[in-house]
């Protein structure tokens, strides 16, 4: 793996602000960091990104990653165990491998059916689970992730299917710490994005950024108030149709030291009439989104 990407991923996953925020109730990240206090399992590290940051043509920007927690009492068995996701106890090499190669078929984290590995039922170390996968042993996996399916479909509609979808996309967030229902995102958005987002996006050649969903839109505009001032209706839809104004919601921005195109799209879990497909949201401007993605510049090492 490229050394600069490994270092970048670990600088997010091992963010030095996490212990500071946990101890200081006035820290802007206190609320999101302390959300994990309700779980007995080790702290799940901030998620740097998923996909291929170095080769991505499009970035899907969400608010923050959802916590990976098991639900032993759930009816559906796939919910009983959490995703095998990095915690503070993992080695740097294993964390970096997860962040950089999550969808790579040569690794074991997610299979081609977009099913993630599950953690061990009795605290089995991640390295043991990976060894069992490598030996061909049957292991627990989740169901196919519908969000990843949706990202794959949107990515392929933009750039085609000549190369694996995960090489053309990066999924990242305004706030990297995990919680549920955007708990703590509003408070942490400006601080976390100032610390991490420009560095992450500066390593990515993507010419198109898709801001996904209302909470992500709000966090994105909090993080970049100059965009909010210039495009006050970015991501604001007609409630009857779910459609946004392309003039306000397809905009040229400078993020991560690069000029890019940014647009808004409703999350795949949004209810009708919200529009969750780029072609349907921007029927007359879809070619602009394709052009931005297909003319992405080669990545530059920092």
N, C-alpha and C positions, 0 to 999 in steps of 0.2 A: 504494500500500500504506500502511496506517496507520503513522505514523512510530514510535509506541511499539513496535509489533510488529517493525518492521525493526531498531530499536535492541536489542530483546530478543534477537532471533535472532542478531544479530552479537555480542552480549555473550557468547553461548554459543560460537558458531563461532570467535570470536577470543579465547577464554578466556585471560586473562593467566597462568593457572597452568600452561599447557602448556610454555612454555620453562623455567619454574622447575622443574617436575617432571622434565623431560628431563635437567636438569643435577644434580638432587639425588636420589640413590638412596634417601634416607629419606622422600621425599615420598610420600604415599599414592597419588598418581596416576602415579608413576614407571613402574610395571610396565605399565600399560595404554598410556601415552603411548609408551614405548619399544618396544612391540610393532611399531610401524610401521618400526623401524630395519631390519627384515629385507627391506624392499622398497626398490627404487631410485627409485620414483616420488616426487613431492613429497608432503609430509605432507597427508593428508586431514583436513579440519577437523572438530571435534566437531559432531555432528548435533543441532540444537536440537529440531526436531520435524518430522513430516510430516503433511500434512492441513491442516485449517483450525482453528487454535487459537482464533481469535476467535469462531467459531460452533459449535464442537464440542459435541455432546450427550453423547459418551462418549469417554473416553481409554483407549487400550490402552497399558499400561506394560510395557516389556520391560527386560531387564538392560542391554544396550548394543548399539549398531549393529555389524553385521558389516563388516569391511573390504571394500572394493570392489577386488579385485585380478584382473588378467587371468591366464589360464593358457594360454600359447601352445601347450603340448604336449597340451592336453586334446583328446579325440576330438570332443566336441561343439563346433562352431564358435562357438556363442553364448558359450562360456566364454573364448574367446581374448582378448577385450578386456574391460577393466573398465567398470563403469558410469561415465558422465560425471558425476562427483561433485566438489564443490568442494574445491580444495586451497588451501594458504596463498597461492599465487600469484594466485588469482582476485581480482577487484575486490570491494569491499564490496557494490556494487549487484547484481552477478551472484550472489554468495553469498546475499544476502537474497532475490532473486527465486526461487532454487532452494528455499530453506527455506520460503518462504511460498506458493509457487504450483506445487509439484511435480506435483500431480494436476490442475491447472486446464487444461481443454482449450484455453484461449486461449494457453497456453504450450506448450513443446515437450518438457519434461523426461520426461513419461510419457504415452503415448497411451491411448486409451480401452480398448485391449486389455491395459492394465497392463504394457506393455513399456517399459523405461527406455532412454534414449539410451546408446549406447556411446561411449567415448573414442576419439580418433583413433589410428590404428595407429602413427603416427610423431610423437606429441606435438602433434598439431594443436590449436591454441588452441580453447577452448570456444566463444568468440564466433564463430569461423569455422564450427564445426559447427552452431550455432544459425542462422546466416545461411543455410547450405545447406538446413536444414529449412524455414525460412521461404520459400525460393525454390521449394520443391516437390521438391528433389533427394532421391534415395533415400539414406538413411543407415542405419548399423548400429544395430540394437536388440536387446535381450535377449529371451528368451522371456517369456511371461506369468508374472508373479511369483505363485506359489501363496499366499504369505503375505498379499499384498495382496488376493487373491481372497477368502481366508478372512476377513480383516478386513472387507471389503465385505459379505460374507454375514452376519456376526455383527451388524454395524452396522444393516443393513437389517432384520434380524429384530427389532431393538430399536425402531427409530424409523420404519420404513417406507421407501418409495421415492419419496416425493413430491418430494424435493430430491436433488441429486447426493450420493452416499454420502460423498464426500470433504469435503463441507461440514459433515457431521454428526460427524466423527471427527477426533481428533488421536492420532498415534502418537508416543510419546516414551519416554525411557529413564531409568533410575536413574543410569547413568553414560553420558555423552554421547560420550566418545572411542571410536574404533573399534578392534576387535580381532577375534579369532576364538575360538570356544568359551569366551566369557566370560573370556578371559585378562586378569587384573588387576582384574576387577570387584569381587571381595570386598574387596580392599584400598582401592579408590577409592570405594566406594558411599557411605559416610557423608560423606566430604569433598565429593564432587561434588554429592550431593543437597542438602547444606546450602548450597552455593553457588548452585545453579541451579534445583532442582526447585520450590521454593515460588514463585519468581519466574515460572517458566513456567506453573505451574498457576494462579497468581493471575490470569493474563491469560486464563484459559480458563473458560467458564461451565459446563462439563460437570458433570452431577450424578452421573455414574457413572464409576468407574475400574475397569478390568478388569486385574488383575495376571496377566501371561501367563507360565506355565511355572515350573518349580522354581527355576532360577537367579534369575529375576526376583523370585519370592517371597522368596528368601533375601536378596537385595539390598534389597528394599523393607523387610523387617523390620529389617535392619541400619540402614537409613536412618532408620526410625521405630521405635525400640525400645519406645516406649510402646504401640504397636499390638501388638508381639510379646508384651509383658507381659500385656496385656488379653485377647488372643486367641492363646494359645500354639499352637493347632492350625490357625491360618489356613493354608489351602492344603495341609493334610496329608490325604492320601487313604487310603481302604481299598485296599491294594495288590491285592486280588482283584478289585475292581470299578472302581477309578479314581475313585470318588465321594468327595467331601468332605462335611463336616458343615456345612450352611448356617448354623447358629447361630454357628459359628466362622469361616466363610468368606464370609459376606455381612455386612459390618460398617459401622457409621457412623463416619466418621473426619473429622478436620479437617485438610485438606491444602491448601496454597495459600490459606490464610486463608478457606476455605469449608468448610462441612459438606457432605460427600458420602457416597455409598454406594460401598464398595469390595468387589469380589468376586474370587475366584480362578478361573482357567481354564487347563487344560493347553494348551501350545503346539500349533499345528496339525501339527507334525512329530512329536509324541509317539506312541509305540507303544501299541497296545491292551494292557490295557483302559483306558488313560487316556482321559478324556472331553474332547472338544475342541469341544463345542457348548454354548452357554449354556442353551438350552432343555432339552437332555438332562441337563446337569449339575444344573440347578435346576428340575425340572419343576413343583414346587409353589410356587416363589418367583420364577419368571421375571417375573411381573407386577410384582414389586417393582423388578426391574432396569429394566423398561420405564418404570415410573413415575418412577424416579430420572432416567433419561435424558430423558424427555419433559417433565419439570418443571424442566429446567436453567434457571438464572437468566441474564439477559443479562450479557454480559461487561462488566467495568469497567476502564477504562484506569487504569494505576497512577499 
